Amino acid sequence: MPGYNVATLGPSTPEEAAAVNAKRQECLERYKAALELACQIHAQRRDKGKGWRMWAERELAARPELEREARAKLNRLMKGQASE
């Protein structure tokens, strides 16, 4: 069985490299936006009082493209706080 050369697994043309970099940038921007949304919700939850969970659900639903990632990050933030 031949070994794999990691150097040959990358894009073979400049166009493919540009497409990979564009996709990487898009994913990074989505990650940052989801993290920012989760942090905003986490930071404002005390100001919203007892109804903060319903407010948070509305905030998450308003950004369907980020909802899944932001919800996961918010859950991790909440678990981190609970362990303190």
C-alpha positions in Angstrom: 0.0 0.0 0.0 1.6 3.3 -1.0 2.0 6.1 1.5 0.2 9.4 1.2 2.0 12.6 0.5 0.1 15.4 2.3 1.7 18.0 0.0 -0.2 16.5 -3.0 -3.6 16.5 -1.3 -4.2 20.2 -1.7 -5.7 22.1 -4.6 -3.9 21.5 -7.9 -4.7 24.8 -9.6 -4.7 28.5 -8.5 -8.5 28.5 -9.2 -9.1 25.6 -6.8 -6.9 27.2 -4.2 -8.9 30.5 -4.5 -12.1 28.5 -4.1 -10.8 26.7 -1.1 -9.7 30.0 0.5 -13.0 31.7 -0.3 -14.9 28.8 1.4 -12.5 28.9 4.4 -13.1 32.6 4.8 -16.9 32.1 4.5 -16.8 29.5 7.2 -14.6 31.6 9.5 -17.0 34.6 9.1 -20.0 32.3 9.9 -18.2 30.9 13.0 -17.4 34.4 14.2 -21.0 35.6 13.7 -22.4 32.6 15.6 -20.0 33.1 18.4 -20.9 36.8 18.6 -24.6 36.0 18.7 -24.1 33.4 21.4 -22.0 35.8 23.5 -24.6 38.6 23.1 -27.4 36.3 24.2 -25.4 35.0 27.1 -24.4 38.5 28.2 -27.9 39.9 28.0 -29.8 37.1 29.7 -29.8 38.7 33.1 -31.2 41.9 31.8 -34.1 40.0 30.2 -35.3 38.5 33.5 -37.3 35.3 33.7 -38.4 35.6 30.0 -34.8 35.4 28.7 -35.2 31.9 27.3 -38.1 32.9 25.1 -36.2 36.0 24.1 -33.1 33.9 23.3 -35.2 31.5 21.2 -36.5 34.5 19.1 -33.0 35.9 18.7 -31.7 32.5 17.5 -34.7 31.9 15.2 -34.1 35.3 13.6 -30.8 34.1 12.3 -31.5 30.7 10.9 -28.2 30.5 9.1 -26.4 30.8 12.5 -29.0 29.1 14.7 -27.4 25.7 15.0 -23.9 26.9 15.6 -24.9 29.7 17.9 -27.2 27.4 20.0 -24.3 25.0 20.5 -22.0 27.8 21.5 -24.6 29.2 23.9 -25.1 25.8 25.5 -21.4 25.5 26.1 -21.3 29.0 27.6 -24.2 28.0 29.9 -22.5 24.8 31.0 -19.3 26.6 31.7 -21.1 29.1 33.9 -23.0 26.3 35.7 -19.7 24.6 36.7 -18.3 27.7 38.4 
